[in-house]
Amino acid sequence: MAEKKEAVVVGTATFPKELVKFLSSPGGHSLILRGMAGTGKTTMALQTIEELASIQQSYYMSTRVSDQSLFNQFPWLLDKVKEGEILKARKKVRKKADSEQQVDKILLGLAAIKGELKSEKVKSPRKELMKLQGVIEAGGEEQFAEPGANEGELIVSVGSMMPEIEMAYDVVDKALPERTLVVIDSIDALAEKYGVPASKMISSLQKDLVEGCGTNIVYVLETPDPLLDYLGDGVIYLSLNSTTGRRIRELDILKLRGCEIRQPKYVYTLVGGKVRTFEYTRYSKPDKPRPFETIPDCDSKHISTGNADLDAMIEGGLRKGTITLIELSPGVPVVASAAIESAIICNSVTQGRGVAWIPTKKAGAESAREELLGFVSADSFDKNVRILEPHAPTGVPKPYAVTLEGEDIKVDMKWQDIEYNLKNTGAPILTIIGFDSLESIYGAGVLDGMMEFLTSLLNNDGIFVATVTPSVRSTSRLSDLAHTHLRIDKISGVTMIRGEEPFTAPNAMTDPAPGDFRPKLVPIL
């Protein structure tokens, strides 16, 4: 049992921890899962089953989609069914029958004969279910409106009216005293099928299964309306955010009774037919940096960014003789762009190429160098990198620091000077500039004075990378000049990068591997 619980902990790394904790806590719980069309409600429901598969058996009831359609949409699901970890649902028996209800009755009979649904000493209470079945037999939804109706008399024999629900009760009975997770996808469709209000059906299942025998039930709603939220112990709302011009999926935890909610909103993706959520992250340099692993260039016309995921996103890396713009949206920490810049620099250094660098936020040469030491050696850095800063060095000259006078950018940044300072390095030369630092030295019109330098750099197959923060005045003109334009956003606490040129889907910047600083990029689909 200890090994199974460990598996759950591992699985929650990309799934809301609050939700797993809520459904794992003692007692039965009901969860309403609702959202807009196309937000992945079914995927979320199936993923919930998988996350809890090692500690709870599950019963998944699909009222709109056939089993085969689910397997086609979620190939991983079939493997889980074969392993017996998920979907304790009815076997597929498609003999001649007049309706799906008749098929379910046949299956129930077969299961009873084979002893699959054994009678146990401990059984789930079925009082509310029988009342509900009685209402259906007596005329459906209209019975709920009759004043003075005696629900106690509306009782029919078990198994005659609602075979899907009966199967769920039987699965719960078989597992008792252990808990079962029941997922109904969707409760709206089931209620419509039998002509009863969804609220009445939820109330009946709440009393019989959740309160009566500690069952966990997830109700998938096809509507985003919050009308039934009061009936659930927990409520999850899935939505689509398009403020960035891209489709971003967001998960709101509106309520989890008795459970602390530390992250109320998650960005998530449906890559590979599974839900993957992203937690708040904050990078700090590891105590034991791992030597940087060089990413080779994909061809002779491009250099790698030092991040294989980013290379794939922008179709091969940075093209020689071009300008790349990295734009930070409001609220994005500079550390996000620094992770991209540092990878480009380290990859050039490990290949012996020259780098001229002005860090963002006016970081000093010594502190900027310190952030990369350990990933690259001090000797390699000092040989291949020149940090341009507007302060005369004091004490012993630093081989990696070049002083800018700070009066005229045309005088301070000349191609021949950069080329001379990096004469012992390979080509192409990379120039990477934080424009917030540059404008603080030379003013908002600094770009006009750089045109001669830019022309010479690009004519020599050099690569110019400009990083801009929201306060930078040169952003618009740089955007016009850029051949590659990347934008970094922060939504619901998650940092993500997207391509404006080339146009790409957003990618979440997730935690790097131990000892590394390069974020892994996961497409938000």
N, C-alpha and C positions, 0 to 999 in steps of 0.2 A: 504493500500500500504506500510505503514511503517513496518508492521509485515513481509511482504514478503521480503523486502530488508534485514531485520535482518536475515532471514533464509539463504540468500545468504552469508552473512558474516560468519555465523557459518559453512556453507558448504565449505568455502575456506580454512579451517584449514589444510586440507590434499590435497589440489589441488593448482596448481601454482596461486598465487594471481595476478601476472602480466597478466596471460591469462584471468582471470575473469575481471580484470580492463579494459583490451584492448577491449573485446567484450561488455562491459557495457558502455563504453564511447560514447559520442554523435556521431551520424552519422553511416554509414554502414562500415563494415570492412570485408575483405577477409583474410582467414587463410589457409595456405597450411600445411597439416599434412602429413609428409612422414617418411619413416623409413624402416628398414630391415624387412624381413618376420619374423613373430612371436614376434614382439616387442609390440603388443597390440594396433595397430592403431585404429581398430574398437572400442575396449574398451575405448580408449581415446576419440574418437568422441562421443560415447554415454554418457560418464561421463561429457563431456563439455555441452551437452544438459541438463543433470540433474542439473549441477551447476547453470545454467541460467534459469531453468524452472519457477522460481517464478517471473521473470521479463520479459521474452520473450517466446512467444509460438514457437514451433519448428516443423520442417518438416525433417524427416530422410529418405533418399533415399538409399536403399541398392540394388546395381546392381549385386552382386555376391551371396549374402546369403539370403535365404528366411526368412520371419518373424518368422516361427516356429523354424528354426535353431537358430536364435538370442535368442528366449525365452529359448531354451534348454541350450544355452551356458551362458546366463545371466538371471538366474531365477528372480532376483530382478527387471528386466526390465518389466516383465508382470504386476507386481503390480503397477508400475509407469504408465503404459499405462491405466490400469483400473481406476486409480485416475485421469486420464486426464492431468497429469503433463508433459508428454513427448510423443514423437512420434505422431505428427499429420499427420499420414501417411494414405495410402489408406486402406479401410476395405477389409477383405479377401473374395473375391467372386470368386469361382473356378467352374463356369459353363462351359459347353462345349465351347471351343474356340480353334482356330487354333494356337494361339501364345500368349505369354505374352503381346504383344503390343495390341492385340485385347481385352484381359481382361481389360487392363488399359482404353481402349476406353469405354468399357461397364461401368466401374466404374465411369468414368467422366460423362457419360450420367445419371447414377443413381443419382450421387451427384447433378447434375444440376436440375433434376426433384424434388428432395427432398428439394431443396433450400439450400443445404449445401455450395454451392459456389455462394454466392449472388453477384450480380453486384453492385459495389460501385461507388460513385461519384469519389473517388480517386482510380486510378488504376496504377499498375506498367507499365512503358513504355515497349513495346515489339518489338521495332524496330530491335534490334540486334537479338532477338530470331527468328523473321520472316525471317531475312536475312539468319540465320543459317539453318532454315528449308527449305528455298528456295534452298540453296546449296545442301542439302541432296537430295531433290527431283530432282535436276538437274544432279545428278551424283556423289555426295559425295566429297571426299577429293580432287579429281583431279581438281575440280572447283577452288580451292584456288591457283592453279599454273597457271591458264590461264591468260595471259597478257591482260589487257584491259577489263576484265570481268566486267560487270555492275551488282554489287551486288544488287542494288536497284530494279532490275527487277525480282530477284529470290525470290519472296514472294508468300507464299501459305496460305491457310486458317488455322486459329489457331486450334490446337488440332489434326491435321491429321498426324503429323510426330513424335513428341517427347512427348508422353503422360506423362512420368515421370516429365519432365521439366515443362510442362504445369500445372501439378498438383502443383508444387512448386510455380509457378507464381500465381495460384489461391489462394493458402494458404496465400501468401504474400498480395494479394489484399484484402482478407477477413479481415486480421489483421490491415491494414492501417487505421489510421496513426500510429498505434503502430508497433514496430519493430518485425521481425521474424528472427529466427535462422534457416538457411537451411544447412543441412549436406549432402554432396554427397559422398557416399562410394561405389565405388571409381570413381573418375573422369576419370581415365584411361579406366576403363571398359565401362563407358557410352560413351566416345568418340569412343572407338573401336566398340561399338554396332552400332553407326550411321555413322561410316566411316569418321569422321572429326578429325582434330588434337585437342588434349586436350587443347593446348594453345588458339585455336580459341574459343573453348567452354567457357573457363575461361574468356576470354576477353569479350565475349558477355554477360555473366552473370554479370561481373563486371560493365559494362556500364548500363545494364538495372536495375538490382536489387540493387547492392551495391551503385553505384553512383546515380542511378535514384530514388530510394526510401528508401535508408538507411538500407537495409537488411544486416544482418551478414551471411556470407557463409563460411563454412568449407569444403575445398576440401581434401579428403583423396587420397593420391597417393600410388600406389602399389610398386613404385620403390623408392629407397633411393637417386636417382640421383637429383642434384640440378638444373636441366635444366629449370624448370618452377618457380624457386624461385622469379624471378623478377616480376612475375605477381601478387603475393600476397602482401597484406599489412603486413602480418605477416607470419613467417615460424617457424614451430616446427619440430625438427628432433628427432626420437626415435632410439636408438641403444642398442646393447648388449656389455657389457664389461666383458671380461673373464680373466683379469690379475691376479685375485686371485685364479683361478682355479674353480671359481663358476660363474654362469651367473648373472650378475648385469645389471639391466635395467637403462638406463640413458636418460633423456629428455633434449635436448639442445634448448634453445630459441634463435634462430638465428636472428630474426627480429620481432619487434612489433612496427610498425610505430606510432610515437607520444606517445609512452608509455615507461616510465622508467623501465629498467630491472635491478633489484637489485640482483637477483640470476639467473644467466644465465644458470645454469645447475642444474638439480634435479636428484636424485636417486628416483626410484619409484617401486612399487610392484603392482601386479594384484590379490592380495588376495581377494577371494570372488567375482571375476568377476568385480572388480572396480579398478580404478586407485587411488593409494594413494602415494602422493609424500612426501618427507621429507625435512624440512627446516634446515638451519644451526642452531645449538643449542650450548649453553654454560651453564654449570651447575654452580650455586652458592648456597651456603647453605641458605635455607629459613629463614626468620626472625623468624618465629614461627614453628619450627620443630614439626612434628606430631610423637607421640610415636610409636616406631617400632612395627608393627603387625607381630607376629611370624608366620612363615610358618612351619607347622608340617612336620616331616619326613614321607616319603611315605612308608618306611618299616624299619625293624630292621637292615638292612645291609647298609643303606645310611643315610646321614644327608642332610637336605635341604641347598641350597645355600642362602636362604633368599629371593630368587626371583623366584616366581612360574613359570614364563616364561622360565627362565634358567634351572630350574629343569626339565621341560618338554623337553627342547631342548637336554639335556644330559642324558635323560632317567632315571630320578629319583633322581638326586642330586649327592653328592660326596660320593663315597663308602668308608667305614671305612677301615683303613689299606692300603691306597693308596696315590699316589703322583699326584697332579694336577698342570699343568703348564699353566699359563696365559701369553701369548706372545703378546707384543705390536709391531705393524709394524711401520716403520719410519713415523714420522709426527703425530702419535697418542698421544694426551695429556695424561699424567698420570692420570688425573681426570677420564678418561674412565675406567681404571682398578680399580681405587679407589672405583668407584660405585659398582663394583662386590665384591671387598675385604670387603668393609664396610658392605655390606648385609650379607656376610658370618659371619663376626665378630658379628654383632648385633644379628643375629639369634642364634648364640651360646651363647651370653651373656644372652639373654632373656630366654634361656632354662637352664641357670646355668652351662654351660660348660666352661672349661678353654681354654684360648687363649694366645699363645706366639706370639708376633708380632714385626717385624722389618719393618716399613713403607718404601715405595719407596721414592726416591729423598732425602734420609737422613733427613726426617722430624723429628723434635724433638718430644719427648714424650708428652709434654704439648700441642703442636699445633695439634698433631694427635688425642689426646684425645678430644680436644675442638671440632673437626669436628663431633664427634659422640654424644656429649652431647646434650640432648634434644630429640634425637631419643631413647637413653637409659639413664637411670638415672646415676648420678655420683657414687652412692653407688654400683650399679650393675656392672658398668664398673670397678671400683677400685677393686672389689672383684674377678672378673673373667678374667681380662686382665692384662698381663704383657708385657710392651713395653721394648724391649732390645735396649739399646743405648750405644755408646762408650764414654760416658762422665759421670764423677762422679757427682752425684746430689749435688747441693749447697743448703744451707739453710735447711729447714724442709724436711726430706725424703718423697718421694712420693711413696705411696703404689703400684702404678701401674708401676713404673719404676725400671728396673733392669740394673745394670751397666755391660758392657762388657769391659774387659781389652784391647782388640784389638790386642793382640799379637799372640795368638794361638787359632783357632776356636775349637780345640779338648778340650781345657781347658775351654773355655767360654761357649760352648754349650754341656752340658752333660744332658742326659735324667733324671738322678736322681735329678739334680738341678732344671730343669723345673718342674718335677713332684712335688718337694718339694714346690716350689713357688706357685703352683696351687693346693695345697693339699686340700683346702676347696671348690674345684669346682668339677663339675661332669665330666664324661667321655662321649665320647672320647675327648681327648685334641687336639686342633687345633693349628698347627704352621703355620703361614703365613709370608713369607719372601720376601721382595723386594731385589732382587739380585743385583741391581745397588748399593744399600746402602751397602750390605754385601761385595761385591767385592771391594768397595772403602775403606773398613776397612782392609780386610784380603788378598786382591789380587785375581787374576784370578783363582788360583788353590784352592779356598776355598771349593769347593764341595768334594774334596778328603778327607779333614779333617772332613767332616760331616757324613761320611758313618756309623760310629758307632752310632751316634745320630739317624740317619734316620732308621736304623735297629731296634733300641729299640722302637722308636715312632710307627713304623708300626706294630711291633709285639704286641704292646699294643692297637691295633685298632685305633691308632691316625691317623690324616689326615694332610698331608704336602701340602701346597699351595705355589708355587713359582711364583713370578711375574718378568718377564724379559723385559727390554727395549732393543732397537737395539744395544746398546753398550756393553751389558753383554756378557762375554766370555763363560759362562757356559751353554748357551742355548742349544747347540747340545746335550750335555750329559744329561741335564735335559729332553730333548725331548725323549731320549732313555729310561729314567727311568719312565717317566710319564704314568700313567694309563688313565688320562684324559688330553687332550691338547686343550686349547681354544686359539684362535687367534683373536685379535682386530685390525681391519683395519679402515682406513679413506679414503673414495672415494667420490669425488665431495662434500667435506665438511660434509659428513654424516658418523658418527661413527657406525660401525657394528661389530658384533661378530659372529664367526663361529666355529664349532667344527672340529678339525683335527682328534681327537679320543675322542668320536665317530664322524664319518664323518657326518656333517650336512650342511644344506643350511645356507647362511648368514642371520642374523637377524639385522635389524636396531635398534639401541639403541635410543629410542625416549624419549621425556620429561617425567619426573616422574609426579605422581599425586601431587596436591598442598600439600606442607608440607612434602613431602617424598623426597628421593634421589634415589630410585631404578628406573632405566630406564625400560620402557616397551619395550619388544622385539617384533618386527613385522617381519615375514618372508619375504624375498625378493624373490618372485616367478614370 
